[in-house]
């Protein structure tokens, strides 16, 4: 167990740098050390589907952002270690205000959440005071405080359909998801123009070429993807629903249009099936679409954040209180 004195000494040595910059001795068995710290500190490790495979493999729970936060709230853990991005850690803190929430890398942000700055969104709402404000869970805690109700990609259709037809709706921050919901529900909504860089990176030409190479493969996509990608998909759903579809559908091949990290869990669930990452415009090591923010978390950073219990997600009490309200409304409806 690291004492306060040891932490302060490390801080003095590091100066302006953080604990993530501390060296780890060569040959350190990171997995063994993480398991030891998990037991000593009564910590629960959460990993989003988009994390590196080695982080998913060591986690207590792997899932989507809200589901993980709910899992953590139901445990008796003292510390929540969220291997994900910043807004996910915030959601966990909102649902578990009495627990310490730490993130392997505090710089792990989200292009979608960042596309909706609170000051500008606040002005947007004021311009449309008669609208019900529905926000996708992939937003900051401060944006949630401005919301009437929160939704996930799994329950968004149900949430939108629950709102009386005579009530105008603002939907934020994902315009692609908003357009999809408008098509499915028939509701006209005022959309905030935000997007996820991962789900806007898919190339339709490369996707169709990949399907030509694998003509029996089913294209499946996350609803954050652009409309031309969704148009050619056999199934559209959240991360967890995409996994369920691959497990239950009789097809043997799938081309998956979401962040490539999900392929790890899919391959574990159905090792006999062929899972192909939908190709992106830009070339990278896998020619797929990866989230650079999600990939900022590493096994070494996970170890260091558990050792020093930093960086910690902290929120003002009023933010926690007011961000919880729209989440609770969502849970009551779904």
N, C-alpha and C positions, 0 to 999 in steps of 0.2 A: 504494500500500500504506500503510495506517495504521500509524504507529509506536506503540510503547508510550507514548512521551511524549505523543503526540497524544491517545491514549485517556485518559490520566490527566488531561490538560488538560480534555477534554470532560467527564470525570467531575466535576471540581471545579466546572465551570460548571453542571452539572445538579443537583448536590447529591443529594437523595434520589430524584430521577427517574432513569429508565433511558435508554439510548441511543435507544429507540423514540420518545422525546419530542423528539429533536433535529429542528430544522427542516431541510427540504430545499429548496434554492434553486428558485424558480419556473422552470419551463421545463426542469428536469432530465429528460433522457431516461432514465427508470428502467430500461427494458428494455436499452438500450445499456450502461448502467452495470452492471447485473446480469450481462450477458454478459461484460463486461470483467473483473469480479471473479471470475466463475466460472473463467475461464482463468488469471488471475493466481494464484489461491489453490488451484488444482486441486480445485475443489469440485464436488460432484454435488448437484443440486436434485431433491428428491422432493416430489411433490404428491399428496395423497389425492384421491379422486374427488369429495369434498365441498367442495373449495376453490373460490374464485372462478375463473371461466373464464380470466381473464388470468394467474393463477398456474399453472393447469393447462397453459396454452399455452406457458409459458416453461420448464417443468420438463423435466429429462432423462428422468424416469420418472413416470408417473401410474398409480396403482393402489390396492390396499387396503393396510392397515397392515403386515402381516407380509411380503407380497410386496415392498413397497418396501424394507423393512429388509434383506431377503435380497438384493435388487438392489444395494443400497449396499455390502453386505459383499463382493460379488463384484467391485466396481470397485477401481481403484487410487487413488481419490480420497483426499485428505488430510482434507477437510472434508465432512461430510454436512449439508446444509441441509434440514431436514424441515418442509415446509409441511403441518402437520397439527396434532394435539393432543399434549399432554404425554406420555401413555403411549406414543404412537407413537415419540416421540423416545427414550424410555427403552428401548424394544425395539430400536431401531437401535443404541443404545449397548451393550446387552447382546450383540448380535451382532457389533458392531465396536468393541470396547473400546479399541483403539489409535487410533481416528479421533476427531477432534473432531466432536461433534454439536451443532448449533445449531438453534434454533427461532425463527421470526420473532416470536412473542409467547409468553412463558413463562406468561402467564395463560390461554392456550388450553387449558382443561381438558377434562373429559369427564363428563357427568352419570352415565353408567353406571359408569365407573371410580370416581367419587366416592361412588357408592352402596354401595361395599364398603370401608369403612375397615379397615386392617390389624389394629388392636387388637381390633375387634369380630369380625372374621372369624377371627382367631386363637382367640378364645374359643369360637366356633362349632365350629371344627375339634376343639378339645379335648373338646367335649361328645360328639363322634362319632368316637372314635379308630380305629374299625375301617373307616372309609370311605375309598375312593379319592377323592382331591380332584382334580377336573377343572375347570380355569378357562378361560374364554373369553379370548382374547388381549387383548380390550378391558378390561384391568385394569392396575393399577400394577405396577411391577417387584417391589415388596415382596410383593404378593399372589402373584405368580408364584413367589416363593421358598417359599411355603407349599403349593405345588401339587405333585401327583404327575405331572401331565401337562397341557399346554396344548392348546387346540384353536382353530380358526378356524370361521367359519360355513360354509366350504367343506368342511372335513374332519371336522366335529364328529360326524356320524353314524358315520363310520368309526372315529373314536377311541372313542366310546361302545361300539360293537360289539366293539372289541378287548379290552374289559375282561371278564374271566370273569364268567359269570352269577351266581355265588355271592358276588361282591364288591359290597357296597353302595357307592353313589356319592353324593358331594356335587358339585353343579354350581353354579358361580358365575361372574360375578355376575348374569347376565341371566336372570331368571325366565321371560320370554316365550320366549327361545330354548330354555331348559330344558324348558318345557312342550311345545314343538314337537318337541324331540328325544325326549321320553318317548313322544309319540304315534307318531313314525316308527320308533323302535327297539323299543318295547314295554318299555323298562326303567323301573322305578320309581326315581326319584332324589330326593334331598333337595336342594331348591332354595334358594339364597340369594335373598332378595327384593330384587333390584336391577333397574333398567330404564333404558333410553335415552329421554330426554325427546322426542327427535325421532320415534322410532318409536311412541310412545304418544300422539302428537298427531293422528293421522289420525282423521277423522270418518267412521264407517261410513255415516251418512245422506248426507253430501256425496259420499262415494265412489260409492254406489249411484246417486245423482242424476247424477254425472258419467258413469257407465256408461250410464245411460239416454240421455244426450245423445250418447254414442258407443257404440252397441250392438255394433259389431263389434270394439271395442277389447278386448284381453286385459289383465286386471288381473294384475300381477306384484308380488311383495312380498319384502322382506327378512325373514328369520325372527326378527328382533328385534321385529317388529310384534306387536300383540296378536292373540289367537286369532280374534276375530271378523273381523279384516282378512284373516288367512291363510285363513280358511274360504272366502272368496269369490275367492281368487286362483287363477288358472290355472297359475301357476308360482311357486315359492318358492325363493329362492337368495341366495347372497352377492352383493356388489356386482359382482364380476367375472362371476359366473354370470348375473346379470341382464342384463349387457351382452351376453354371448354369446347368451342367449336371444333378445333383441331382434334381434341380427344374423342368427340362423339360422332363426327362426320365420317362416313365410310371412305372418303377420298384418301389416297396414299401420298399425295403431294400437295403442298400449299406454298403460295408466295405471299409473304406477310408484309403489309405496308404499315409498319410502326417501327419504333426504335429497335435496333437489332439485338439489344440485350435480352429481349423476350424469347429469342430463339433458344436460349439455354434451358429455360423452364419447359418450353414446348418439347424440346428433344428429350428431356428427362421423362416427361409424361408419356410421350409416344416415340420411343427410340426406333421403332420399326418404320416410321413414316419419314418422308423427306421434307424438310422445312427449309425454305429458301427466303432469304432477305430480299425485299423489294429494292431494286437498284436506285441509287441517287444520281443527281446531275453530276456532282463532283466525284472525282475518283479518290478513294482512300484505301486503306489496307484491305477492307472487305467489300468495297464498292457499294456499301449499304449506307443507310442514314443512321448516324450515331449522335448522341447528345454529348457534346464536350463537357457540359456541366456535370452530368451524371458520372462521366468517366474521370472527374477530378478526384473522386473518392477512391482510395487504394487500400489494400490490406495493411500497409505500413501506417497510413494515416488513421485507419480504424484502430489499430493498436495504440498509437500515441494519444488519440483523443480519449480512449478508455483509461489509459494510464494516468493522464493528467486531468481528466474530466473536463476538457475544454477542446474546442470552443463550445460555449453553452448558448442555447437559444433562450433569450429572455424577452418578455413582453410586459408592457404596463398593464396593471390590473384592469383598467377600463377597456383596453383593447381586447383582452381575454374575454371579459364579460360580454362585450358587444359583438365580438366575432362568433361567440358561441351561439347566440340567439338564432341566426339564420341556419346554422348547422343543425340545431335542435329541431327547427321547423322542417327541414329536409328529412331528418330521421323519423319524425312523426308521420310524415306523408309516405315514406318509403319503407 
